[in-house]
Amino acid sequence: MIQLAGVSRTYVVGGSPVHALKGVDLAIGAGEYVSIMGPSGSGKSTLLHLLGCLDRPNAGSYRFGEAETTTMTEAERCRLRRHQIGFVFQFFHLVPRLTAVGNVELPMIFAGMPPGERTERAWQALEGVGLGARAGHRPDQLSGGEQQRVAIARAVAMRPSLLLADEPTGNLDRTSGSEIVGLMERMNQSGLTLIVVTHDPQVGGRARRRVRLSDGLIVADERHGAGGPSSAASAATV
Amino acid sequence: MRLGDVLRFAGGALRGHRLRTCFSLLGVAIGVASVILLTSLGEGAREYITGEFTSLGSNLLIVVPGKTETAGFAPLVSTAPHDLTEADAEALGRRIAAIRRVAPLVVGTAAARAGERSREVTVVGTTRPLLEIRKLKLASGRFLPADMPEAAVCVLGARVQRELFPGENPLGQVVRIGDWRFRVIGVIAPRGTSIGMDLDEVVEIPVATGLRLFNRTSLFRILAEVGSHEDLASARAAVLEVLRERHGGQDDVTVLTQDSVLAAFDRILMALTAALAGIAAISLGVAGLGIMNLMLVSVTERTREIGLMKAIGATPAQVVGVFLIEAAMVSTAGGVAGLLAGVGAGQLLQQIYVELPFRPPGWAGPAALGVSCAVGLLFGILPARNAARLDPVVALARRKA
């Protein structure tokens, strides 16, 4: 589903170039569960932004499905994000003045979905993350874990094929973090491709495929059986 | 994206910072209100003056000595005008059937004294028909006699009477005007300002007496009332014809109609209204800058939200749309408030100045809404484009605020 070939991304910071990614090749199939790990500055956030079409590589090719994304216009990449990609962020990024249901409706509003259908889907998505009872609450009336669940409901409301999570547990305590990852894993089991960027080895270790970045290059790409050994180990420590 | 959704989304964002929104809205409201109020004032003045002219009678010809050249070179031979005389006035009334009444006028200012009291007055030497031509009403006594053009009698304007004879009956008393003594035979009812002169401050005397008082040989002008409006053009030609004949074949008078004078005033006052509207429009421009500032702050504050909008699939055009609609909502709401305030203030002023009609011109309402909405869209462009150009990666990287 995803094919990166020779992807490089260079920023100019204070006049000197910074090579965040130096020719990355990566192929991810539909339905995979991939974690991307590495120390800060290794380029994992840059990779996630490129995968989410929020950013464009300076060189290389990125094919999403059959489409080459590097030659798309801004509006085309917007539509790709809208229909194919869901985002979950470390800081939730909920709109504070909207209720939980209003936040979940937001991507469907930009897609121009009729209000009746949209509201029904938003409720379904909130019930899917176990927040049906709190749909009318605003973000400041919800706990961190609940806010992240709303964000996940929003990310999957448009029924995308890819879910990208950027440090989804970075702002949560371990219990609710674990619940959030479990929630996304259940969505992965029903067919959604899941890519999680994290520096937390316990979160990253739960993925079946673990990609390790260092200094802008992929240094390890391991595949493990379902629910791999780290998962069992972390369950033991908790 | 549906319009209803955009409006609801933008409205929610505006409610998030009510005070700031209200101040920007107030700016537009003040701008629109001042445009409405000043154009009402201009329109009111125009209507007032038009009304005054109409009350003079639209069938009036005004004969002025001297030829007004409106085009071409100044004549090489002297065209020193002949005097415009009482005999001319009398001939016009006698020889032109369409003319119903004629009143010669000689006008000057002089000091009027009665006992210890004294004031400057406008003295009008004229004849009896002026009463009907200018539609004057008498408060007491009678107007100038028809058959004694040289009598030393006078008719006082209401204010002149009040100031020279406070609390007294002036009829039969003596007023000194210049070096002459006049007996008061009537008082004109108060009427207020009319075009050309304040009739309350005028003293009327017989025309021949007036010429002698001011030591003149020529009349100031002749007013001729035509029976019906259709005859105005032919009567005007006839007046020119009669006076050319009487003045040795020279065209040395100018005949004005009310229509031409009215049209000139109308043009001047329309220009005045436009100038007032222009001045008021400056405040609308300032209000637009207020909106721009509001939106720029809003874009900066909502950087994370804009990043999120882009991440979940809002196109740059949609981001621009959301912020433009937001700006237009503030300015249009301000426009509505300003329209109501302007019309309200106009009605309040109407209660105070009953004489002047404060009526906003018909286009004021739609124009206020259209212009205020346009102000929002225009001054919203820059902030909206700033929002659309935000890099989502950078915008999302911002933590709080």
Interface residues (C-beta under 8 A of the other chain):
Chain A: H49 G52 L54 D55 E74 A75 C78 R79 R81 R82 H83 F87 F89 F91 H93 V95 P96 R97 L98 L106 P107 I109 F110 A111 G112 P114 P115 R154 M158
Chain B: M1 R2 G4 D5 F9 G12 A13 R15 G16 R304 E305 G307 L308 M309 K310 A311 I312 G313 A314 T315 P316 A317 Q318 P392 V393 L396 R399 K400
